[in-house]
Amino acid sequence: MHTSRRFMTISYDIGISPGRATFPVDRSISSGSRPTTLMKEMRRSVKIMATGGGAHKFYELFQGELQVEVRREDEMACLIEGLKFITLIPDEVYYFSDELISSVSHTHPVGTTLKSPDPSADATAPQVSSPSPSATTAPQLSQPAPSLERPSADPPKYGVTFESHPVPQLPCLLVNIGSGVSIIKVDEDGSFERVSGTSLGGGTLWGLLSLLTPATTFDEMLALSENGDNSRVDMLVGDIYGSDYSKLGLKSTMIASTFGKVFKKGGRKQTFSPEDISKSLLYAMSNNIGQIAYMNAEKYGLDRIYFGGCFIREGDRMELLMVRSDTGHAATIATLSYAIRFWSKGTKRALFLRHEGFLGSIGAWIRNIDTEEGNGN
């Protein structure tokens, strides 16, 4: 006789995950009504798979209050298991076209330049590659692009391209951006190693914006950044030299110093808008993460660079670009994409996932499916 199992997967990032609504787990459980006879019967067939920091923090609470089986899974192992599964699904992986990156990122980090999109293109109406078998398929990144010149025929202008025919995903690099950043190298056989990371991640952005702006949620902070102009806060090359610095290939619009205009020696402090502050900090964090990711991909000879985690989430803001609402936040993705495209000289792309916040949960579920099958249940 086979026992029917009910599965519940719970995934927590380490620390507080920006962009995902957190809830008081202890109060949610304790405030509920005491189990009825029906509940007692149901809980016998319930198993909770939990991963991340909350799997350990709330383990005793779930076991004691709910009286159900709780299985704690390793966070990194679940992330990789989820990545391996989800990247084989058609139209799950996507990337921004170079023209779309340029149209979103009006100001770029120091030392970077992109040729402007074709003036004949309609920049006000970005097009989206439909996620269907006829959608544009991502090129093989093992064949480097000759340069970073724009515009190009592939990918399509002002578009989000979905991989409708997934190719083998391993080896690859997974950049998981939560409160902090973990950079994980995944080998061809599925083994993995955390090779780098930084404490400057989504939690840093959230914390600084909480101090410097009136925003109280991550969605509000992202909304502020969409209406901001970071050139009012950041010091640009043109602010230093008065024009381009052509000998070094620096355009006047490039960021020379993040927040460089905030301090004025001997002068009265200027008031800066929350929108401009938000845009500046979003660029600073994304640029930094993108460059670190590229350096690790280069070090280990990896072409496929996946960005995941709640930092990339879109909230309800993608109407800004009139692109799909199940892709990530436009400015964040554009900045990460730009960093990878520039530093790799056009040979690598930043790849993103439509369900980036569920890798851990999916991985925990898959790991337990294997266990149940092995037990004959």
Summary of the structure (lengths in Angstrom):
residues: 377
radius of gyration: 22.6
end to end distance: 8.6
largest distance: 81.6
contacts: 1240
relative contact order: 0.18
helix: 38%
strand: 16%
